């Protein structure tokens, strides 16, 4: 979960572009609520900055004028299509993804925009830039139309939350013939208790299900380092092999403090079974 820059897209320009070539009665509906959407966009930014998005109530219309269908058409017909003026804003938001990677999982390619507050339940924010986050299909699918009613339940928001001020991503090596790993969130006691709980919630299956993503990729990365670790183990024992793993961890954490690969390497170091039983019996 990586914090990224907020989009600088202008909601006024976005709405004007949409309205310019819309057909009535949708055009008339959006024109009537344009000012309200602009005001609510500012309110969204202010509330998100202090972690209070949960105070926004679900709604399926804007001021009882613009319907959910109106706003859905605004997004699907005037914001997403490549032949529409607002596609420029869509693409600019996608470019906020660091190295093209999803900021939720930091693993998969960002290939769509996620509505942080689901557009089906918070229709005012259907084209609000701060509510549109570049994401991968897996994270978007896990999140779906989930909602929250408190600060503790509020999942990680890439534009407003920074969860990388401590190492909290951990892994456990599963003792099987085919080595595998499970990943989990274990924030240190030194950080704020509320923040720690939000990290756990966001990591869990009810949030983005990050364990499901990382454990699928882990076997391939493990196999890519196994050959070298086995050579070092045979040559100089656990100490020499562990030194190499520590170097891998340092390399990963120099880029991403909560790297799942770093967590996997640490899990290898921590497993007595791996060093005392598994590796010695491989000849």
MOLIN-V740744 format. One record per residue. RES is the residue in three letters. SS is DSSP state (2 for helix, 1 for strand, 0 for the rest). Layout:
BEGIN
RES&SS + RES&SS
END
This chain:
BEGIN
UNK&0 + UNK&0 + UNK&0 + UNK&0 + UNK&0 + UNK&0 + UNK&0 + UNK&0 + UNK&0 + UNK&0 + UNK&2 + UNK&2 + UNK&2 + UNK&2 + UNK&2 + UNK&2 + UNK&2 + UNK&2 + UNK&2 + UNK&2 + UNK&0 + UNK&0 + UNK&0 + UNK&0 + UNK&0 + UNK&2 + UNK&2 + UNK&2 + UNK&2 + UNK&2 + UNK&2 + UNK&2 + UNK&2 + UNK&2 + UNK&2 + UNK&2 + UNK&2 + UNK&2 + UNK&2 + UNK&2 + UNK&2 + UNK&2 + UNK&2 + UNK&2 + UNK&2 + UNK&2 + UNK&2 + UNK&2 + UNK&2 + UNK&0 + UNK&0 + UNK&0 + UNK&2 + UNK&2 + UNK&2 + UNK&0 + UNK&0 + UNK&0 + UNK&1 + UNK&0 + UNK&1 + UNK&1 + UNK&0 + UNK&0 + UNK&0 + UNK&1 + UNK&1 + UNK&2 + UNK&2 + UNK&2 + UNK&2 + UNK&2 + UNK&2 + UNK&2 + UNK&2 + UNK&2 + UNK&2 + UNK&2 + UNK&0 + UNK&0 + UNK&0 + UNK&0 + UNK&0 + UNK&0 + UNK&0 + UNK&0 + UNK&2 + UNK&2 + UNK&2 + UNK&2 + UNK&2 + UNK&2 + UNK&2 + UNK&2 + UNK&0 + UNK&0 + UNK&0 + UNK&2 + UNK&2 + UNK&2 + UNK&1 + UNK&0 + UNK&0 + UNK&0 + UNK&0 + UNK&0 + UNK&0 + UNK&0 + UNK&1 + UNK&0 + UNK&0 + UNK&1 + UNK&1 + UNK&1 + UNK&1 + UNK&0 + UNK&0 + UNK&0 + UNK&0 + UNK&0 + UNK&0 + UNK&1 + UNK&2 + UNK&2 + UNK&2 + UNK&0 + UNK&0 + UNK&0 + UNK&2 + UNK&2 + UNK&2 + UNK&1 + UNK&1 + UNK&1 + UNK&1 + UNK&0 + UNK&2 + UNK&2 + UNK&2 + UNK&2 + UNK&2 + UNK&2 + UNK&2 + UNK&0 + UNK&0 + UNK&0 + UNK&0 + UNK&0 + UNK&0 + UNK&0 + UNK&0 + UNK&0 + UNK&0 + UNK&0 + UNK&0 + UNK&0 + UNK&0 + UNK&0 + UNK&0 + UNK&0 + UNK&0 + UNK&0 + UNK&0 + UNK&0 + UNK&0 + UNK&0 + UNK&0 + UNK&0 + UNK&1 + UNK&1 + UNK&1 + UNK&1 + UNK&1 + UNK&1 + UNK&0 + UNK&0 + UNK&0 + UNK&0 + UNK&0 + UNK&1 + UNK&1 + UNK&1 + UNK&1 + UNK&1 + UNK&1 + UNK&0 + UNK&0 + UNK&0 + UNK&0 + UNK&0 + UNK&0 + UNK&0 + UNK&2 + UNK&2 + UNK&2 + UNK&2 + UNK&2 + UNK&2 + UNK&2 + UNK&2 + UNK&2 + UNK&2 + UNK&2 + UNK&0 + UNK&0 + UNK&0 + UNK&0 + UNK&0 + UNK&0 + UNK&2 + UNK&2 + UNK&2 + UNK&2 + UNK&2 + UNK&2 + UNK&2 + UNK&2 + UNK&2 + UNK&2 + UNK&2 + UNK&2 + UNK&2 + UNK&2 + UNK&2 + UNK&2 + UNK&2 + UNK&2 + UNK&2 + UNK&2 + UNK&2 + UNK&2 + UNK&2 + UNK&2 + UNK&2 + UNK&2 + UNK&2 + UNK&2 + UNK&2 + UNK&2 + UNK&2 + UNK&2 + UNK&2 + UNK&2 + UNK&2 + UNK&2 + UNK&2 + UNK&2 + UNK&2 + UNK&2 + UNK&2 + UNK&2 + UNK&2 + UNK&2 + UNK&2 + UNK&2 + UNK&0 + UNK&0 + UNK&0 + UNK&0 + UNK&2 + UNK&2 + UNK&2 + UNK&2 + UNK&2 + UNK&2 + UNK&2 + UNK&2 + UNK&2 + UNK&2 + UNK&2 + UNK&0 + UNK&2 + UNK&2 + UNK&2 + UNK&2 + UNK&2 + UNK&2 + UNK&2 + UNK&0 + UNK&0 + UNK&0 + UNK&0 + UNK&0
END
